[in-house]
Amino acid sequence: MASVKKPRFTYNRLNRRLDVLVRGKLWLQVILALLAGIGVGLALGPDLDLIPRDQAAVFGDWLGLPGNLFLALVRMVIIPLAASSIILGIAGTGGGEALRTVGRKLLTFVLLTTVSATMIGISLARFIRPGRGLEQTYPSAPSLKPENLQLAEPQPSPLEGITRELPDMITGLIPQNIAASLLEQDMLAIVMFSLFVGVATVTADKKELTRPLVALAEAMLEVSMTVIRTAMRFAPLAVFGLIAETTATNGLSTLRDLATYCGIVLSGLACLLALYLVIVTVFGRMNPVRFIQAVVPVQLLAFSTSSSAAVMPLTMKTAIDKLKTPASLAGAVVPLASTVNMAGTALYQSVAIMFLADISGTPLSPGDLALVMVTLTGASIGAPAAPGASIAILATTATSFGVPLTGLPLVMGVDRILDMARTLVNVTGDLVLCRIVTPKGQRTNETPEPEEAPVPAQNVSADNPA
């Protein structure tokens, strides 16, 4: 009887067409689409005011259609992709000490970088005070005047609230109804469930009974990657539409009026990006210039889509091909990191809370700021990897500290643009983490040589595309 093969992670044989797209300079197509989208958006936007705003809104909706279809197509398979990747990744590691080492590195990295991000954001915002002078900038908005602001209802102290909620938060990490989590698209619950299933697969006493589950995960990954490959063909068109719609809606005048606030967020994200480069240099033993060269296609696509989940397949491919991360590790780390590694989001929210407190005249003591850091560190972990998801977290956190939400529309006016920037930083952090967990024996300071040309299509069977 033929011996049973050890379950293996099959991502490498699923991405041939994605290879062709990357070799065709997808990054260059995305850059050109970005520039074209900005130009069209400016022509339709409020800055030039060439056409009536109601007509511009209709044009913007149609321009954004390809991008919205692209995101919908990717989100359609992101849950089976993430679940199957995690299960196969853990099955490929074989469990044991290797899995525990990866878990420790991931947890340490996420906690330290997220805390550092909130410290950077609060420090910059407290020093520069982005809300000062906003009343003069918007004199026609009396609701922004402190005497007209309505403070939120008195809440328990933040420390008391955290103490009360922490046990429920820890218990809530374990999904008790996975069907409900699937319906609600709760990525953290789905990731936790997949982790438990993957660990159970490699630790089960009767491993022969778990092989059908591994085969099912391989089939799910095959189908998901087929859909992703199709969607990636339309990535430049999607980028053009999304950027054009964003620019046509917001224009550049909003950025000018809120330049201090946007400048603080972007400066903080630049500091966090620099921290990531230091980490990849010291702990990943990789030249930062070569690292940037390797990850820039993912960064551009993440910037355009504002969704780390949407670029997950390209993130996995980059980790495997450019950062030399084993396919099994990339399959387990990337989906998990896309869900819990949200340091850029935590930085943005810390600046936004200081901004809202500033324009409302709400004082925040040093103790409050420390609790803001703790709260945002916990809240950002598991935040949905989708555009605009941080606004709900921001509103909840600000209310818990008695900060009015009257100025929230101003924050939302530039949220999409800042969302694009922080998504780029979040995805960069995911790739830095992949480099760190890569075994030292496989690390290299050089980017790999270009792969050989793919074999002719007629020699590739459907059952074995590689």
Rosetta blueprint (number, residue, H / E / L):
1 M L
2 A L
3 S L
4 V L
5 K L
6 K L
7 P L
8 R L
9 F L
10 T L
11 Y H
12 N H
13 R H
14 L H
15 N L
16 R H
17 R H
18 L H
19 D H
20 V H
21 L H
22 V H
23 R H
24 G L
25 K L
26 L H
27 W H
28 L H
29 Q H
30 V H
31 I H
32 L H
33 A H
34 L H
35 L H
36 A H
37 G H
38 I H
39 G H
40 V H
41 G H
42 L H
43 A H
44 L H
45 G L
46 P L
47 D L
48 L L
49 D L
50 L L
51 I L
52 P L
53 R H
54 D H
55 Q H
56 A H
57 A H
58 V H
59 F H
60 G H
61 D H
62 W H
63 L H
64 G L
65 L H
66 P H
67 G H
68 N H
69 L H
70 F H
71 L H
72 A H
73 L H
74 V H
75 R H
76 M H
77 V H
78 I H
79 I H
80 P H
81 L H
82 A H
83 A H
84 S H
85 S H
86 I H
87 I H
88 L H
89 G H
90 I H
91 A H
92 G H
93 T H
94 G L
95 G L
96 G H
97 E H
98 A H
99 L H
100 R H
101 T H
102 V H
103 G H
104 R H
105 K H
106 L H
107 L H
108 T H
109 F H
110 V H
111 L H
112 L H
113 T H
114 T H
115 V H
116 S H
117 A H
118 T H
119 M H
120 I H
121 G H
122 I H
123 S H
124 L H
125 A H
126 R H
127 F H
128 I H
129 R L
130 P L
131 G L
132 R L
133 G L
134 L H
135 E H
136 Q H
137 T H
138 Y L
139 P L
140 S L
141 A L
142 P H
143 S H
144 L H
145 K L
146 P H
147 E H
148 N H
149 L L
150 Q L
151 L L
152 A L
153 E L
154 P L
155 Q L
156 P L
157 S L
158 P H
159 L H
160 E H
161 G H
162 I H
163 T H
164 R H
165 E H
166 L H
167 P H
168 D H
169 M H
170 I H
171 T H
172 G H
173 L L
174 I L
175 P L
176 Q L
177 N L
178 I H
179 A H
180 A H
181 S H
182 L H
183 L H
184 E H
185 Q L
186 D L
187 M H
188 L H
189 A H
190 I H
191 V H
192 M H
193 F H
194 S H
195 L H
196 F H
197 V H
198 G H
199 V H
200 A H
201 T H
202 V H
203 T H
204 A L
205 D L
206 K L
207 K H
208 E H
209 L H
210 T L
211 R H
212 P H
213 L H
214 V H
215 A H
216 L H
217 A H
218 E H
219 A H
220 M H
221 L H
222 E H
223 V H
224 S H
225 M H
226 T H
227 V H
228 I H
229 R H
230 T H
231 A H
232 M H
233 R L
234 F L
235 A H
236 P H
237 L H
238 A H
239 V H
240 F H
241 G H
242 L H
243 I H
244 A H
245 E H
246 T H
247 T H
248 A H
249 T H
250 N H
251 G L
252 L L
253 S H
254 T H
255 L H
256 R H
257 D H
258 L L
259 A H
260 T H
261 Y H
262 C H
263 G H
264 I H
265 V H
266 L H
267 S H
268 G H
269 L H
270 A H
271 C H
272 L H
273 L H
274 A H
275 L H
276 Y H
277 L H
278 V H
279 I H
280 V H
281 T H
282 V H
283 F L
284 G L
285 R L
286 M L
287 N L
288 P H
289 V H
290 R H
291 F H
292 I H
293 Q H
294 A H
295 V H
296 V H
297 P H
298 V H
299 Q H
300 L H
301 L H
302 A H
303 F H
304 S H
305 T H
306 S L
307 S L
308 S L
309 A L
310 A L
311 V L
312 M H
313 P H
314 L H
315 T H
316 M H
317 K H
318 T H
319 A H
320 I H
321 D H
322 K L
323 L L
324 K L
325 T L
326 P L
327 A H
328 S H
329 L H
330 A H
331 G H
332 A H
333 V H
334 V H
335 P H
336 L H
337 A H
338 S H
339 T H
340 V H
341 N L
342 M L
343 A H
344 G H
345 T H
346 A H
347 L H
348 Y H
349 Q H
350 S H
351 V H
352 A H
353 I H
354 M H
355 F H
356 L H
357 A H
358 D H
359 I H
360 S H
361 G L
362 T L
363 P L
364 L L
365 S L
366 P H
367 G H
368 D H
369 L H
370 A H
371 L H
372 V H
373 M H
374 V H
375 T H
376 L H
377 T H
378 G H
379 A H
380 S H
381 I L
382 G L
383 A L
384 P L
385 A L
386 A L
387 P L
388 G L
389 A L
390 S H
391 I H
392 A H
393 I H
394 L H
395 A H
396 T H
397 T H
398 A H
399 T H
400 S H
401 F L
402 G L
403 V L
404 P L
405 L L
406 T L
407 G L
408 L H
409 P H
410 L H
411 V H
412 M H
413 G H
414 V L
415 D H
416 R H
417 I H
418 L H
419 D H
420 M H
421 A H
422 R H
423 T H
424 L H
425 V H
426 N H
427 V H
428 T H
429 G H
430 D H
431 L H
432 V H
433 L H
434 C H
435 R H
436 I H
437 V H
438 T L
439 P L
440 K H
441 G H
442 Q H
443 R L
444 T L
445 N L
446 E L
447 T L
448 P L
449 E L
450 P L
451 E L
452 E L
453 A L
454 P L
455 V L
456 P L
457 A H
458 Q H
459 N H
460 V L
461 S L
462 A L
463 D L
464 N L
465 P L
466 A L
